[in-house]
Amino acid sequence: MKNYIKKDINFGDKVITIETGKIAKQATASVVATMGKTMVLCSVVTKGDAEKKDFFPLSVHYMEKTYSAGKIPGGYFKREGKPTEIETLTSRLIDRPLRPLFPDFFRNEVQVNCMLLSLDKDNPPDIVALVAASAAMSIADVPFKGPMGAARIGFIEDEYVLNPSFASLQNSDLDMVVAGSENAVLMVESDANELSEDLMIGAILFGHQEMQNVISGIKEFAREVLPSPSEHVNPSEAEDVKVYAEVDEKYRKNLEDAFTTTDKKERGEKISTIKETLLANTDEELHAIYLKQFKEVEKSVVREDILSNQKRIDGRGLTDVRDISIETNFLPSVHGSALFTRGETQAIVTTTLGSSRDVQTVDALGGEVKDNFMLHYNFPSYSVGELGFPMGPKRREIGHGALAKRSLKFSVPSLEEFPYAIRVVSEITESNGSSSMASVCGGSLSLMAAGVPLKDNVAGVAMGLVKDGDRYEVLTDILGDEDHLGDMDFKVAGTKNGVSGLQMDIKIEGINEEILEKALAQAKDARMHIIKVMDDALATPNELTSLAPYFCKFKVHKDKVKVVIGKGGATIKGLQEEFGVTIELQDSGEVNVFGENKEIAEQAKEKIELLCAEPEEGKIYDGVVAKVVDFGAFITFMPGKDGLLHISQFKQDFEHLTDIVKEGDKMKVRLAEIGRQGRLKLEQVD
């Protein structure tokens, strides 16, 4: 039986507790991390290297159980189903800083499962899960170059706040998650309200400093749990060196020639041909080893050209942005559209407007959340010239869409400011680097094209890094190969006024403040360049598209709300069916009417206003005979309002009143008097 070990770690003004040896003892390692009443169980299972692989098979799964918040799942089956978007995004959040902390030679399968057991209203679970994963990996006896720490940073009333509560985040200009090792930053995920680059760097460094006590605590915890960890060395180091030298000697020159080809497809074909030649001249059982070193030679060719010659694959300077072309509203039946092309990356981005009934309702653990702004990102296989079967969104698509949404959302008006549900869809039609940032640019333009009152255009760019010892170069607007063969993917989005979205992933053990500053400075220059191109195409929002539902807003007396609704909702349902509109009615008397066009919406409005109107003495009305009696006729002159037209008011000669008037007849009447008991007396009008 594994010994039970528990450690309390001070984390700002909070305490995070990590413990092992009580739960999930058959896993390779398991840790329960607790902050406040938020608890996450993280279990790690490793499997020996059963077969040679040319990649590290790490999988991370984060799961939220509804019982953790005292809830029963919705739906017919009343149990958790496929991963939610929040679960998928948190899985990615944990995976990204863990992955660079494993040595390149490690190829054993590793599975990380983080399960939310308990949730309070103050402590978001993602930071707790990150700490739990770091602690569990630190005691799994694998070649993990951690531990890592993590922190959430807010910016409230001009001050950085460590691990703010759910409620505090509502008033924060920043929501940033930072993960890092003892010496360097590993990952950043952030959205912000147009904050300066200096403030963003300050937040990153603040978070990295504050997590150091957590890192130290996990180290002490690991030493107590695992006092004599195994020594991990590369068992094939000598063979790797030998194979690398062979591949380098035979194929470097061919690869150097291939990487002078600027066209992505043509370059890929040349590299594939070289790779096929390599495999044809190699025993099949050695393919994995040779492919691994082939990739290393590829990296060496590209990286050395950048570091020694400041020469990039496509011939650009290190700070140059690729050529940009823009078309807006090129799709004739769409509310708003933009075709954004940057180099060999292209996105068709559309905006669709709907009524507030189209607002997305998310059944989150903390309760229902309504969101009037949705952004969906699609990455079909043809965008990179590959075969593939169209399926639902994968982790990458969900992650890229979430980043683009975070980058744009601060600029999108609220439902109170702009009473429409807004859906943006980015279809990636070509990809060679930074398709998520193309989605930001295209999304901003499509919103403007639809007539959504954005504060300003929002642009994004992806920065890269090539680092070898003390030598490094930061690359602006990276290609797919520069991302693949480089050390960093640092995406920055924002307006002229500041940063709105930021995501950084590192493939090495971390980066320092100097590199951060340089990357953000270059990103700002690039963003200003891109925004100028975007502004030249469309700088201010168009008039609201005529294709969008027409919206009118007005108010009736709150006492009349029941009248509009009717018995069992019959009146409002009848109005919606009669005019083909959507009617939203608040208890305060506020009414929103969405119609296919202005004429229909205004007709519905007039009918509602008539329903809620009070009779006015002396006013002439168009009436309909509701009932004929011996002493006169009852005339419906307003919805729900009948008045008596006395027999003496009829000017024609007749023997019986029914000779000249019958139910359903139309006539003009004047409201002559409103009696003390509410009786309504009418006069006939010629």
C-alpha positions, 0 to 999 in steps of 0.5 A: 500500500502506498503511503499517504502523504499530504502537503499544504502550500501557501499560494498568495492569500490561499492554500493549495493542498496536494495529497497522494496514497489515499485515492486511485492507488493502482495508477502509476501516480495519483494526486488530489489537489484542493484549493478552498472547496475545489478538488481535482483528482489527477491520475497518471498511467504510463506504459512501457515502450512497446513499439518504436514511435517517432512521437511522444504519445501523451494524452490529457483528459479533463472531466467535470462531474456535475455532482461536484457542484451538487447538480444532476446532468440534464438530458434523457440519460441523466449522466455525463456525455461527450466532453463539453467545450470547457472540458476540451479547452481545459484538457488542452490547457493542461497538455500544453505546458506539460509536453515540453517538459519531457525529453525528446528521447522519451516515447512511452505512452503517458495518459493524464486524467484530471477529474473535478470532484468538488467545486466552490464558487471562488476557485476556478478548477483549471489552476487546481487541475494544472497543479494536480497534473504537475504534482502527479507527474512529478511522482510518476517516476518518469523523465519529467523536467518539472515540476511546473506551476500555474497561476491565474492573473486578473487586473482589477482597479489597476492592480494584478490579482492572483487567482481571482474568484469567479465573481472578481473576474467579472470586473477584471480587464484581464483573465490570464493563465500562466504556467511555468517552470522554476526558471522560465514561462511555458504557456500563456492563455489570456484575454484582455480589454485592450491592455498594453504590451507592458501590462501583459508582460507584467502580468506574465512575470507576476504570475511566474513569480507567484507560482514559485512557492507552488513549484518549491512545494511540489518539489518537497512533496515529490522528494518525500513520496519518491526519495530515490527516483530512477535515473533516466537516460537516452538508451539510444543516444549513441545510435541516434548520433550515428544515424543523425550523422548518416542522414545529415551527410546523405540528405542535408544538401537535398533538404537545403535545396528543398527549403529554398522552394517558397511554395508550400505544396511544391516544397512538401513534395520535394521533402516527401521525395527525399524521405521516400528515398531515405526509407527505400534505402533503409531496413523497415525495422529501422524506419522509425529511428531514421525518420526521427533523425530526418526530422532533426536534420530538417530542423537543423537546416531551417534553424541554422539558416535563420540563426546564421543568415536571418533567412526564412523559408519563403525569403521574407525578413524576420519581421515581415508580414506576408502579403494580405488581400481582403474582400468584404461582403462577397457572399450575396445572401450572407449577413456579413462576410470577409475573405481574408488571405495572408500568404498561403493562409486563407479564411472565409469568415461569415457573420449571421445575426439572429434574435435573442432567442438564438443566444447560446445557453450553456449549462455550466456547473456554476449555472446557466450562462447566456452568450450572445456572441458565438464563434466557430472555427472549421479546419477541413482537410483540403485546406492543407491538401489532404484527404479526410472525412468531414466530422465534428470539431476536434480539440484543435478546432475548438481551441482555435475557435475559442482563441479567436472568440476571446480576441474579438469578444471585448469589441463585440457589443453586449445584447443590451447595446445591440439586441442581436445574437451574433454567430461568426463562422471561420472556414479555413480554405487554405492553411500555412500558418496562423489560421486562428489569427486569420480568423480574428482578422476575417471575423472583425471584417465580417462583423463590420460588413454585417453592420455590427458596431465594433469599437475598432478592427481587431487583428492577430498575428502569430510569432515564432522563435528559433533558439540555440543556446544564447542565440535566438531569433523571433519570427513575425507571422510564422509559416506552418513549417516555422511553427513545426520546426521552431520553438514557440507559437506565440499568438497575439491579437488586439486593436490599435489601442492594446492587446485583446487575446494572447496564447503562447505555447513553448516547445522548449523548457521555457523562455525569459523576459527578454524574449517575451518583450521582443516577441510582443514588440514585434507583434505590435508592429505587425498588428499595426501593419495588418490593421492598416490594411484592414482599415483600408478595406473597411474601417468602420461598420457598414449600415446594418444589413437589410438581410438581418432580421428587423428589430424594433424595441418599445415599451408598454405599461407593465400592467399590460404584460398579461394582456399581451401574453393572454390566457396560457400564452394564447395572445402572444402565440397568435401574434407571432403566428399572424405576423411571422415574428419573434416577440420578446416580452419582459416583466417591466413592459419592454417589448422586442419584436424581430421580423423578417422585414420592417413592414411586418415588425411594425405591423406587429408593433401596432397590434401590440400597442393597440392591445395595450392602449386605453380607450380615449373619449372623443376618438374615432375607431374602426369597430366590428359588430360583436353582438346585436340586442334589442336595445342596440349593438355591442361594437368591438372597437379595440382589442378586448374593448366593447362599447354599446351603440344604442339603438337611438344612434342608428339613423336609418329607418328599420323595423328590427335592428337586425334588418340593418346591422348584423354580427361582423359588420364594420363601422366607424364609431366615436367613443362618446363617454366612459361611464363611472363603472367603465361602461363605454358609450359609442356614437355612430360616425358617418 
